Amino acid sequence: MDDVLIEKIKNGNEHAFRVLVEKYRNVIFHAVYGVLRNEKDAEDATQEVFMKIYTSLPQYEKQGFKTWITRIAVNHAIDMKRKKVRRKEDQQVEYDEIGLAPQPSPENVELKIIKKERQQLLRQRIKELPDNYREVVEEFYLNDRTYQEIAEKQQARVKTIEVKLYRARQWMKKHWKEDEFS
């Protein structure tokens, strides 16, 4: 059923795309909402994901459509979340520069200290990782790079980066105590 729809969409059938959107709208919404935890942001992201799906259909290789679109959705939501965090940090820098920085609450200061300590611990422990995982983990977790950015830097496919990160996480779970990084 999906393969027929996909072929029709590739051939310019707009109705087939509307059918596909109706069929998978809830799947995509729930995937992005799980990351963003905000209904309005999830609605916006869902629309953006369907545009990405539409433009990416020529690259789809018939290997589990629902999994493929869910991965696109989750990656997009993660990217949105990171951009939102970066925007907040940029605003904070602007406030600091003009001397109007709001005073941070004690909880925010504590969270920042905890995050910084975890990052320092991760920077130390990252040296224990096998060479083929180290750079990907540093880029993703310490430098907040997206899969796409890492792939471009390493001149690799996004899928390759996903697999490396997955395997690195498996290695870390096996070799490191969970409470060190949770």
Buried (B, 14 or more C-beta within 10 A) or exposed (E): EBEEBBEBBBEEEEEBBEBBBEEBEEBBBEBBBEBBEBEEBBBBBBEBBBEBBBEEBEEBEEEEBEEBBBBBBBBBBBBBBEEEEEEEEEEEEEEEEEEEEEEEEEEEEEEEEEEEEBEEEBEEBBEEBEEEBBBBBBBBBEEEBBBEBBBEBBEBEBEBBBEBBEBBEEBBEEEBEEEEEE
